[in-house]
Amino acid sequence: MERRSFLRGAVVGTSAAAFGFTLWQGAASAAPAQPGAGPYGTLGAADANGIQLPAGFTSRVIARSGQKVGSTSYTWHNAPDGGACFTDGTGWIYVSNSEINPSGGAGAVRFDSSGAITGAYRILSNTRQNCAGGKTPWNTWLSCEEVSLGYVYEADPYGVNAAVQRPAMGRFKHEAAAADPVRRAVYLTEDETSGCLYRFLPTTWGNLSSGTLQVLVAGSGTSGSFSWANVPDPDGSPTATRNQVSGAKKFNGGEGCHYANDTVWFTTKGDNRLWELDLTSNTYSLAYDDSLVTGGSAPLTGVDNVTGAASGDLFVAEDGGNMEICVITPSDVVAPFLRITGQSGSEICGPAFSPDGRRLYFSSQRGTSGSSSGGITYEVTGPFRA
């Protein structure tokens, strides 16, 4: 396996926290990650919340579907899904989608500098099956509808401004979004078995009301070069956006998407893959594929949401599998970071780091009940490596 070269740089974009990342480069030449000893060691016994963690880490429950959040008057939504963190003075805010249809939307929890919950509120209402999304560099939340001809909504995590529908970003079965301030683009995944990867180029950076929707064009292989082509009819009717451009590359169930320093990572659940786009060389490759794991069983299956940490580690959540969040290191090692026990009928959603990188938030969408009304949102605190 060729080692990826490392580049130290500042993160700007849709990463869950704004801090420096050590990044993977040389996408076309690197081999997919393989199992090995993770940077945090083995998992311990399940704690009081049913979560197995490495030594030095602790968990707490932040919110439960159908119950008030902390001492606030806000009732947490069903089926919590994609999420992100935003700075808020000396504290921060965690935003979470609701993947129910109808009346999905999104909610938020506000924390002070010590991590205490100081507020909770709705930031988006009356939308459909809001699955994942992404954070913008101008501190708004892009909430994506995972339905046919779904929209992207731009919501205010601070709860001041009303959410706005963004039809110029295309109408299709949206999943996640990741913003790239260098190329002034927003990358969008599509949750279809023959879905595409898109990018939206706003007419004015910071204003998503108008712009150009493009689709990735490439060969049928798992690595190579790519280009972008304009989607003639972004509203997807009568012809679906994924079927409008000859040569558009098809991906099997697009899920999470993450950008940092000239690289985009996105997952496809239909084939348990993590893809890597090198935007400097316009090449793509596999960062992980469970069918290419050698020397034992794959530690990561049911790949779903993805985020990054200050170390350059990627954290990938499972939809099913062993109900784990796995870490993939810059040295191409994949290992479990945590495991939720007793919730085999659920999936892990919305991993996002607090702005200081010391806390990881995520949800079990259906909790112990296996129902969307049983969602649980967690926080894990510990010695995440810098």
C-alpha positions as CSV (number, residue, x, y, z in Angstrom):
1,M,0.0,0.0,0.0
2,E,1.3,3.4,-0.9
3,R,1.2,5.9,2.0
4,R,-0.7,9.1,1.5
5,S,1.4,12.2,1.9
6,F,0.3,14.6,4.6
7,L,-0.6,18.2,4.4
8,R,-1.2,20.4,7.4
9,G,-3.7,23.2,6.8
10,A,-6.6,25.1,8.1
11,V,-10.1,23.8,7.6
12,V,-12.7,25.9,5.9
13,G,-16.0,24.5,4.9
14,T,-18.5,21.9,6.1
15,S,-16.3,20.2,8.6
16,A,-18.1,19.9,12.0
17,A,-15.4,22.0,13.6
18,A,-13.2,24.8,12.4
19,F,-9.7,23.8,13.3
20,G,-6.7,22.4,11.5
21,F,-6.7,19.1,9.7
22,T,-3.9,16.7,8.7
23,L,-5.2,15.6,5.3
24,W,-4.9,12.8,2.9
25,Q,-3.5,13.6,-0.6
26,G,-2.8,11.5,-3.7
27,A,-6.3,10.1,-4.1
28,A,-5.7,8.2,-7.3
29,S,-2.6,6.3,-6.0
30,A,-3.8,5.4,-2.4
31,A,-5.2,1.9,-1.6
32,P,-8.4,1.6,0.4
33,A,-8.1,1.5,4.2
34,Q,-7.6,-1.8,6.0
35,P,-8.4,-3.0,9.6
36,G,-5.8,-2.4,12.3
37,A,-5.2,-1.1,15.7
38,G,-7.1,2.2,16.1
39,P,-5.5,5.3,17.7
40,Y,-7.7,5.1,20.8
41,G,-7.3,1.4,21.6
42,T,-9.9,-1.3,22.2
43,L,-13.5,-0.7,23.3
44,G,-14.4,-1.1,26.9
45,A,-17.5,-2.6,28.4
46,A,-20.8,-0.8,27.7
47,D,-21.4,2.2,30.0
48,A,-24.7,3.2,31.7
49,N,-25.9,4.5,28.3
50,G,-25.1,1.2,26.6
51,I,-22.1,2.7,24.7
52,Q,-18.8,1.0,24.5
53,L,-15.9,3.5,24.4
54,P,-12.1,3.5,24.6
55,A,-10.4,4.3,27.9
56,G,-10.7,7.9,28.9
57,F,-14.0,8.7,27.1
58,T,-17.5,9.2,28.6
59,S,-21.0,9.6,27.2
60,R,-24.1,11.4,28.1
61,V,-27.6,11.6,26.7
62,I,-28.4,15.1,25.3
63,A,-32.0,14.6,24.1
64,R,-34.6,11.9,23.5
65,S,-37.4,12.1,20.9
66,G,-40.7,13.2,22.4
67,Q,-39.1,14.5,25.6
68,K,-38.1,18.0,26.7
69,V,-34.5,18.9,26.1
70,G,-32.8,19.4,29.5
71,S,-34.7,22.1,31.4
72,T,-36.0,23.7,28.3
73,S,-39.6,23.7,27.0
74,Y,-38.6,22.3,23.6
75,T,-39.6,18.8,22.7
76,W,-36.9,16.9,20.7
77,H,-37.9,15.7,17.3
78,N,-38.4,12.1,16.1
79,A,-35.9,10.3,14.0
80,P,-32.9,12.6,14.6
81,D,-30.5,12.4,11.6
82,G,-27.8,14.6,10.1
83,G,-26.2,17.2,12.2
84,A,-23.4,19.8,12.6
85,C,-22.0,22.2,15.3
86,F,-21.8,26.0,15.1
87,T,-19.9,28.4,17.3
88,D,-22.0,30.6,19.6
89,G,-20.0,33.1,21.5
90,T,-18.1,31.1,24.1
91,G,-20.4,28.1,23.6
92,W,-21.8,26.2,20.6
93,I,-24.9,24.9,19.0
94,Y,-25.7,21.3,17.7
95,V,-28.2,21.1,14.9
96,S,-30.1,17.9,14.0
97,N,-32.5,17.0,11.2
98,S,-35.7,15.0,11.6
99,E,-36.1,12.2,9.1
100,I,-39.9,11.9,9.2
101,N,-42.4,12.5,6.4
102,P,-44.3,14.7,6.6
103,S,-43.2,17.5,9.0
104,G,-39.5,16.6,9.2
105,G,-37.5,19.8,9.7
106,A,-34.6,20.4,12.1
107,G,-34.0,21.4,15.7
108,A,-31.1,22.8,17.7
109,V,-29.5,22.6,21.1
110,R,-27.5,25.4,22.6
111,F,-24.5,24.8,25.0
112,D,-22.5,27.2,27.1
113,S,-18.7,27.1,27.4
114,S,-18.9,24.3,30.0
115,G,-21.1,22.1,27.9
116,A,-24.3,22.8,29.9
117,I,-27.5,22.9,27.9
118,T,-28.9,26.5,27.9
119,G,-31.6,26.3,25.2
120,A,-33.3,24.2,22.5
121,Y,-35.6,25.3,19.6
122,R,-36.9,24.6,16.1
123,I,-35.1,26.0,13.1
124,L,-37.0,24.3,10.2
125,S,-40.6,23.0,10.0
126,N,-43.1,21.5,7.5
127,T,-40.6,19.8,5.3
128,R,-40.2,16.1,4.3
129,Q,-37.8,13.5,5.6
130,N,-34.9,15.7,6.3
131,C,-32.0,13.3,6.3
132,A,-28.5,14.7,6.2
133,G,-27.2,18.1,5.0
134,G,-24.2,20.3,5.7
135,K,-22.7,23.4,7.2
136,T,-21.9,26.5,5.2
137,P,-18.9,28.7,5.7
138,W,-21.3,31.6,6.5
139,N,-22.8,29.5,9.4
140,T,-26.1,28.3,8.0
141,W,-27.4,24.7,8.0
142,L,-28.3,23.1,4.7
143,S,-31.1,20.6,5.4
144,C,-31.8,18.1,2.7
145,E,-35.0,16.3,1.9
146,E,-34.5,12.6,1.1
147,V,-37.6,12.2,-1.1
148,S,-38.2,12.2,-4.9
149,L,-37.9,15.8,-6.1
150,G,-36.8,16.9,-2.7
151,Y,-35.4,20.4,-1.9
152,V,-32.5,21.8,0.0
153,Y,-33.4,24.2,2.7
154,E,-31.1,26.8,4.2
155,A,-31.8,27.2,7.9
156,D,-30.4,29.5,10.6
157,P,-28.9,27.5,13.5
158,Y,-29.2,30.5,15.8
159,G,-33.0,30.5,15.4
160,V,-33.2,34.2,14.3
161,N,-33.9,34.1,10.5
162,A,-36.6,32.0,8.8
163,A,-35.4,29.0,6.7
164,V,-35.4,29.4,3.0
165,Q,-36.0,26.9,0.2
166,R,-33.1,26.7,-2.3
167,P,-34.6,25.2,-5.6
168,A,-31.6,26.2,-7.7
169,M,-29.6,23.5,-5.9
170,G,-31.7,20.9,-7.7
171,R,-34.7,18.7,-7.0
172,F,-33.8,15.1,-6.4
173,K,-33.5,12.6,-3.5
174,H,-31.0,14.7,-1.5
175,E,-28.8,13.3,1.2
176,A,-25.8,15.4,2.3
177,A,-24.0,18.6,1.4
178,A,-20.4,19.9,1.8
179,A,-19.2,23.4,1.0
180,D,-15.9,24.1,-0.7
181,P,-14.8,27.8,-0.3
182,V,-11.8,27.4,-2.6
183,R,-13.8,26.5,-5.7
184,R,-16.9,28.2,-4.3
185,A,-19.0,25.0,-4.7
186,V,-21.4,22.9,-2.6
187,Y,-21.2,19.1,-3.2
188,L,-24.4,17.2,-3.0
189,T,-25.0,13.4,-2.7
190,E,-28.1,11.6,-4.0
191,D,-29.6,8.6,-2.2
192,E,-30.6,6.5,-5.2
193,T,-29.2,3.1,-6.3
194,S,-28.1,4.9,-9.5
195,G,-27.6,8.3,-7.9
196,C,-25.0,10.9,-8.9
197,L,-22.7,13.3,-7.2
198,Y,-23.4,17.0,-7.9
199,R,-21.9,20.3,-7.2
200,F,-23.7,23.6,-7.1
201,L,-21.9,26.8,-8.1
202,P,-23.7,29.8,-6.7
203,T,-23.8,32.9,-8.8
204,T,-22.6,34.8,-5.7
205,W,-20.7,32.9,-3.0
206,G,-22.7,33.1,0.2
207,N,-26.0,33.4,-1.7
208,L,-27.6,30.1,-2.7
209,S,-30.7,31.6,-4.4
210,S,-29.2,31.2,-7.9
211,G,-26.4,29.4,-9.6
212,T,-25.4,26.3,-11.8
213,L,-26.0,22.7,-10.9
214,Q,-23.4,20.3,-12.3
215,V,-23.0,16.5,-12.2
216,L,-19.8,14.5,-11.9
217,V,-18.8,12.8,-15.2
218,A,-16.4,9.8,-15.1
219,G,-15.8,6.3,-16.2
220,S,-17.3,3.1,-14.7
221,G,-14.2,2.2,-12.6
222,T,-13.4,2.8,-9.0
223,S,-10.6,5.3,-9.8
224,G,-9.7,7.7,-12.5
225,S,-10.2,11.2,-13.6
226,F,-13.5,13.2,-13.5
227,S,-15.0,16.3,-14.9
228,W,-18.2,18.3,-14.3
229,A,-21.1,18.9,-16.7
230,N,-24.1,21.2,-16.3
231,V,-27.5,19.7,-15.5
232,P,-29.9,21.2,-18.1
233,D,-33.0,21.0,-15.9
234,P,-32.2,21.2,-12.1
235,D,-35.9,20.9,-11.2
236,G,-35.8,17.2,-12.3
237,S,-39.1,17.1,-14.1
238,P,-40.0,15.3,-16.3
239,T,-36.5,13.8,-16.5
240,A,-34.7,13.1,-13.2
241,T,-31.4,15.1,-12.8
242,R,-29.4,11.9,-12.7
243,N,-30.6,10.9,-16.1
244,Q,-30.0,14.2,-18.0
245,V,-26.3,14.1,-18.7
246,S,-24.6,11.3,-20.7
247,G,-21.6,9.9,-18.9
248,A,-22.7,11.0,-15.5
249,K,-21.1,8.6,-13.0
250,K,-23.6,6.5,-11.0
251,F,-23.1,5.8,-7.3
252,N,-25.0,3.2,-5.3
253,G,-26.9,5.1,-2.6
254,G,-25.0,8.4,-1.8
255,E,-24.9,9.2,1.9
256,G,-22.6,11.4,4.0
257,C,-20.3,14.0,2.5
258,H,-17.3,15.9,4.0
259,Y,-15.0,18.5,2.6
260,A,-11.6,19.6,3.9
261,N,-8.6,21.2,2.1
262,D,-9.2,20.3,-1.5
263,T,-10.6,16.9,-0.8
264,V,-14.2,15.6,-0.7
265,W,-15.1,12.3,1.0
266,F,-18.5,10.8,0.5
267,T,-20.1,7.4,1.3
268,T,-22.3,5.0,-0.7
269,K,-24.4,2.7,1.4
270,G,-25.4,0.3,-1.4
271,D,-21.8,-1.0,-1.7
272,N,-20.3,0.0,1.7
273,R,-17.8,2.4,0.2
274,L,-16.1,5.7,1.1
275,W,-15.0,7.6,-2.0
276,E,-12.3,10.3,-2.1
277,L,-12.2,13.1,-4.7
278,D,-8.9,14.9,-5.1
279,L,-10.0,18.3,-6.3
280,T,-6.5,19.5,-7.2
281,S,-5.9,16.7,-9.7
282,N,-9.6,16.0,-10.5
283,T,-9.2,12.3,-9.7
284,Y,-11.3,9.9,-7.6
285,S,-10.6,6.7,-5.8
286,L,-11.8,4.4,-3.0
287,A,-10.8,5.4,0.5
288,Y,-12.6,2.3,1.9
289,D,-14.5,-0.7,0.6
290,D,-15.6,-3.5,2.9
291,S,-15.3,-6.0,0.0
292,L,-11.6,-5.2,-0.3
293,V,-10.8,-5.8,3.3
294,T,-8.1,-8.5,3.7
295,G,-7.2,-10.8,6.6
296,G,-10.5,-10.9,8.4
297,S,-14.0,-9.4,8.6
298,A,-14.7,-5.8,7.7
299,P,-15.0,-3.5,10.8
300,L,-17.1,-1.0,9.0
301,T,-20.4,-1.9,7.2
302,G,-23.5,0.1,6.5
303,V,-21.5,3.2,5.9
304,D,-23.5,6.4,6.3
305,N,-22.7,9.9,7.7
306,V,-19.1,11.0,7.8
307,T,-17.2,13.8,9.5
308,G,-13.6,14.7,10.3
309,A,-11.5,15.5,13.4
310,A,-8.5,17.8,14.1
311,S,-6.1,14.9,13.5
312,G,-7.3,14.3,10.0
313,D,-9.1,11.1,11.2
314,L,-12.4,10.5,9.5
315,F,-15.3,9.3,11.6
316,V,-17.9,7.2,9.7
317,A,-21.2,6.2,11.3
318,E,-23.0,2.9,10.5
319,D,-26.6,2.5,9.4
320,G,-27.0,-0.9,11.0
321,G,-23.8,-3.0,11.0
322,N,-22.6,-3.3,14.5
323,M,-24.0,0.1,15.4
324,E,-20.5,1.6,15.4
325,I,-18.8,4.8,14.6
326,C,-15.5,3.8,13.0
327,V,-12.3,5.9,12.6
328,I,-10.3,5.9,9.4
329,T,-6.8,7.4,10.0
330,P,-4.6,9.2,7.5
331,S,-2.4,6.1,7.5
332,D,-5.3,4.1,6.0
333,V,-6.3,2.2,9.2
334,V,-9.9,1.6,10.0
335,A,-11.1,0.6,13.5
336,P,-14.2,0.9,15.7
337,F,-14.2,4.1,17.8
338,L,-17.5,3.3,19.7
339,R,-20.3,0.9,19.6
340,I,-23.9,1.3,20.8
341,T,-25.3,-1.9,22.3
342,G,-28.9,-3.1,22.5
343,Q,-30.1,-1.0,19.6
344,S,-29.8,-3.3,16.6
345,G,-33.0,-1.8,15.0
346,S,-31.5,1.6,14.8
347,E,-28.8,3.6,12.9
348,I,-26.2,6.1,13.9
349,C,-26.6,9.6,12.4
350,G,-25.3,13.1,12.6
351,P,-21.7,12.8,13.9
352,A,-20.3,16.3,14.5
353,F,-17.5,17.7,16.7
354,S,-17.9,20.7,19.0
355,P,-15.8,23.7,17.8
356,D,-13.0,22.9,20.2
357,G,-12.9,19.3,19.0
358,R,-13.3,17.8,22.5
359,R,-16.9,16.6,22.1
360,L,-18.5,14.4,19.5
361,Y,-22.3,14.5,19.0
362,F,-24.4,11.9,17.2
363,S,-27.8,10.2,17.4
364,S,-29.3,6.8,17.4
365,Q,-32.2,7.4,15.2
366,R,-34.6,4.8,16.6
367,G,-33.0,4.0,19.9
368,T,-33.8,0.9,21.9
369,S,-37.4,0.8,20.6
370,G,-36.6,0.6,16.9
371,S,-39.2,3.3,16.2
372,S,-38.6,6.9,15.0
373,S,-40.2,8.0,18.3
374,G,-37.4,6.4,20.2
375,G,-34.4,8.5,18.9
376,I,-31.6,9.4,21.3
377,T,-28.9,12.1,20.8
378,Y,-25.6,11.6,22.6
379,E,-22.4,13.5,23.4
380,V,-19.0,11.7,23.8
381,T,-16.2,13.6,25.6
382,G,-12.6,12.5,25.8
383,P,-9.0,12.9,24.7
384,F,-9.5,13.2,20.9
385,R,-6.1,13.6,19.3
386,A,-5.2,16.9,17.8
